[in-house]
Amino acid sequence: MKMLAGVLYGPSDVRMEEREVPEPKDGEVLVRIGAATTCGTDAKVYLRGGHPRMIKAPDVFGHEFAGVVHKTGAGVGGFEPGMKVVAANSAPCNRCFQCKDDRQSMCEDLLFINGAYAQYVIIPERIVQQNLLPISDDLSYAHAALVEPLACAVHGIVESGIRLGDTVVINGAGPIGLFFLQLAKLKGARVITCDLSEERLATASKLGADETVDASKVDDQVATVKSLTEGGRGADVAIEAVGSPQVWERTILMARKGGTVNLFGGCKPGSTITVSTDLVHYSEVTLKAVFHHTPRHIKIALDLIEGGDIIAEAFVTATRPLEELAEALEMIVNHQGIKTAVIPPDAPE
């Protein structure tokens, strides 16, 4: 049996191909994809022609998806054909030093999968056992596909130590920044969101941002943000959700003395930043970074979406057929909308 798949061949070179539908081996599950969503990582992979940890061209890519179980391999329990499911894009080994130290996102043998931009995808046994979850019948595939990126933001919020009443500044109003916004509001924080896009800042306001700053319209973004905090002292927690060294540096300057800075956005490999030693030392600023997610964060993210605590409708702002994958990726590259749901032919209802 054949399936349609989007295959990445190199920088900005994605082609539609017919490929054999894979057969699940022992412990594996074959999922028929209902929807896949675009994200910033996909945009980077698309523009660069690959990813050092996740995909080497030519190959099918995409990692945010939900669908139905089509077929199971021998030994699989708890999943039957026709069951609606969502899968994370990785699973830890639970045997290495980092996993035993309760840092599964740092797993030394973290297993990744790609292949969401297709009609079918194989879920490896390790992910089946830890990160393949059933979803409710009334949850759409596009909204369920948000579980993976939301889980990354959940991890970031957990590590940021936000307290009730804190002022939080978030640099970036893309999907991750907007997830951070909603999660920070659930923590009882006052949130300032910064971005270059009026459209995305408007979305941030609708999702509860107390203040927004258009970084393209102010001479000194750091001073502007600080002026919006009590006594002009800076934010209790400052989060970078862009992936730019320059924004990393500005975010650090937005934190108050004793504040926490979460440098979440992944920058281009080889990037560096300059930080004042006086600032870090005499202001006792905590600098930390957070990567990826764990099975616990995946489960929390699904609960938040199914419980309506996250306004999923605000994130899926366009829909395109799989055949228009290149156009969908260009939309995210050009910051058009928030996320696009990519729907394969003959997708399950």
N, C-alpha and C positions, 0 to 999 in steps of 0.2 A: 504494500500500500504506500502511496506517495503522499507527501505533505509539502505545503509551501513554507519557505523559510527565508528570513532576511539574513544574508551572509555578508559579513564585513571582510573586505579584501585589502583595505588600506585606508589612509586618511581620506575621509569624506567619500568613501567608495563602498556603498552598500548595494547588493544586488539580490533580486528575488530569484530563488532557485527551487526546483523540485528535488526533494530528497526522500529517501526511504524513511518511513516512520520507524523509529527504533523499537526494539523488542525488550521489555523489561527483564533483567536477569534476577537471580535469587535476591530477595530483599528489596528490590526496586519497584517503583510505581511509575506507570506512564500516565501523564496528565494531559488531557485535551484542554488547551488554553481558551479561556473565555475572554480575557482581556489582559494586556500588558500595558504598563504605564512608562512614559519617558521620564528621565531624571538627569540631573547634572552630570553624574558619573557616565551615563550613556553618551552624553554630549561630548565629554572629554575623550571617551573611547572612540567615538565616531570621528572626531577631528584628528586624533593622534594615530588612528589605525590599529588600536590595541590597548592592552593594559598589562603591565609587567606581572601582576598577580592573578588576573582573572581571565584574560583572553588573548590568544595569539592568532592573528589572521593567517589564513582565511577560516572563519568559523561563524556559527550562528551566535548572536549575542542578545542582550536584554536580560534583566534579572528581577524585575518587579512584575508579578503575575498572579493570577488565580484562575481556577478552572474546575474541571470535574475529573475524577478518577476514571480512566478509560480501561486500564488493565493492570493487574498486579503480578509481580513475580512470585515464585515459590517462597513460602515462609513469611509472607506479609500478613500481619494481623491488624484488625481495626479499621481497615479501609476496603471498601467494596466499589465496584464499577457504578458510576452515577453519583457518587458522593461529591458534594461541593467542597473544595479544599483551597487553602493558600499555603505556599511554601516560602520559607526564607531562602536566601541565595547561598547559605553556607551552613556548616555545622562544625563544632569543635571536636577534637579527638578525646578529650576528657582524661588523657593519660600523661600529657606533657607537664613540665614544671608550671607553666603559666595557668593551665586549666586547673591543676591541683591547688594553685594559689588563688583560685576563684577569679581569674582574669581570662575568661574563655574567649573574649574578643581578641586577645593576644596569643591565641593558640599557635603553637609552633608548627602545627600540621592542619591549619584551617582549610577545610574542603569547600571550594567555591563551585557553583554551577552557573552557567549562562545558557541562553537558548530560548528566552521568552518570546522573541520576535519570530514565532513559528506557530504552526497549528498544534504541535505536540511537543512535550519535553519530558525527558527521563529524570526522575527524582532519585538520586543515589540512596543506598540503604542507610547511610549515616544520617542523612537529612530526613529520610522517612521516619527514623526512630526518634529524632529530636525536634525537628522543625517543620513537619508537615502537619497542618492543623485543619480539622473540619470547620466549615463556616456555616452560618445560619442560611436557610433557604431564601430569606428576604434581603440578604446582603448582596449587592451587585458585585460582579467580578472586578469592575474598575475600582470600586471603593475598597474591596478586599485587597487589591494589589498594593494599596498604600501601607499595608502592614510593615513591609520591610523598611522603607525609609522612615516611617514613624518610629520604629523600634530603635533606629540609630539616634533619633532625637530624644527618645525616652532615656536611653543610656546617657546622653549628654546632660539631660536635666537631672538625673539621679546624681551624677558626678559634680554638678554645679553647686549643690548645697543651698538652694534658694529657700529662704525663710519667708513666712507670712509677713507681708508689708515691705519686702525688699523692693528696691528699684533695679530693674534689669534693662540693660540696653542690648539690642540684638542688631548686629550689622548684617544685613541681607534679608530680603523679603521674598526669596525664592521658596520652593517647597519646604526645605529644611528649616529656614528661618521662620516660616509661618507655623510649622509644627512646634518649634521652640516657643513661639508666641503663645499658642493655645495652651501648651503644657505649663508655661510660666504663669499664665492667668489661672490655671487650675490650682497652682501652688499659692495663689493669693498675692502675686507680685504686681507691681505697677510697671508697665512695659513701655519702653521707647524703642521704636523700630526705625532703622535707617536703610535707605536704598536709593538707587538712581532712577527707578521707574515709578512714575506717578500711578500707573495702573496697579502695580504691586503694593504700593503704599496705601492705595485706596482699599485694597483687599485686606491689608493689615488692620486698617481702621475698622472695617466691618467685623473682623475677627476679634476685636477687643483691644487693640493697641491704644494706650492712653495718650501717647504723643507719637508723631511721625516726623522724620527729618529727611528731606530730599537732599542728598549729599551733593547733587549737581548744582544746587542753588544757594549754598552757604560757603562763605570764604574759609571758615575754620570749623570743620565738622566736630572736632573734639570739644572746642569751646562751646559750640551750640548745644551739644549733648549735655555737657556739665551744667550749663545754665538751666537745664530742665530738671536738675536734681536738687534736692534740699540743700541749701547753703552753698550750692555750686561745687559740692565736694566730689562729685562723680558717682558712678553707679556702684551698687553693692556687688552686682554680678554683671560682667560684660562678656557677651558671646559673639564670636566671629563665625558666620555661616556663609561665607563667600568663597574662601579658598584663594585669597590674594595676600601676598606678603605685605603689601602696603596697608591693607585693611587689618591684617594681624597687628601691625605696629600701632595703628590708630586705636584699635580696640583696647590694647594694653593701656594707652593713655587715658581712656575713658573711665577706668576703674578708680574708686576712691582708695584712700589709704586703708590697708587691711582687706581690700576687696579681692574677689576671685575673677580671673580671666579664663574663659574656656575657648581655646583656639581650636575650633571644631572643623572648619573648612579645610579640606585637603588641597595643598598647593602643588604646583608643578614640581616634579622631582628635581632636586638640586637647588631649590629655592632657599634663600636665607633671609633672616631679619636682623635688625639692629635694635637692641634694647639697652636702655640706660641702667647701668648697675646701681647708680644712686637711687633711681626710682624703685627698683625691685627690693633693694636692701633697706632703705630708710622708710619706705612706705609699706613694707611687709606685704607686698602684693603677691598673691598666689597665682602662678601661671601653670595651666595644665592643658592637656589635649586629650581628646576622647575619640576613639576609633570604633566604628562598626557597632555590633550588637551581640547579644547572647540569647540563648533559647528563652531565658526568663523575660528579656525585653520584648521578644517576639510575641509571647503570650500576653504580656501587658498591653502591647500595641493593639492586638486583635480585640481584647476586652474593651479598650477605649473606643475603638471604631464601632464595634457592635453595640456598645452601650450608649452611643450618641454623644460622648464627651468630646470627640473630635468632629468638627463639621466637614465631613468628607466631600460634600458637594462643592465646597469652595476650592478644592484642589484639582479636580478633573474638569478642566475648562474647555476641552475640545476632544473630538473623537475622529479618528482616521482609520481607514481600512489598512490592513497589513501591506497591501500593494503600494501604499503611499508612505511607507516607513521613512524614506529619505526626507520627505516634506515634514513629517512629524518631528524628526530629529532637528531639522533646520529651525523649526519653531522654538525648540528649547534652546538652541544655540543663540538665537536672536531674541531671547527673553520674551517671546510672545505667549501670553497666558501663563499658567502655572504648570500644569501637567496635561499631556495628551494621552488618551486611552487608545491603544492600537488594537484593533479587532481583527482576528484572522478570519478567513473565509469559513463558512459553515460553523461558526462558533456556537457553543452550547447556549441555550436560552437561560 
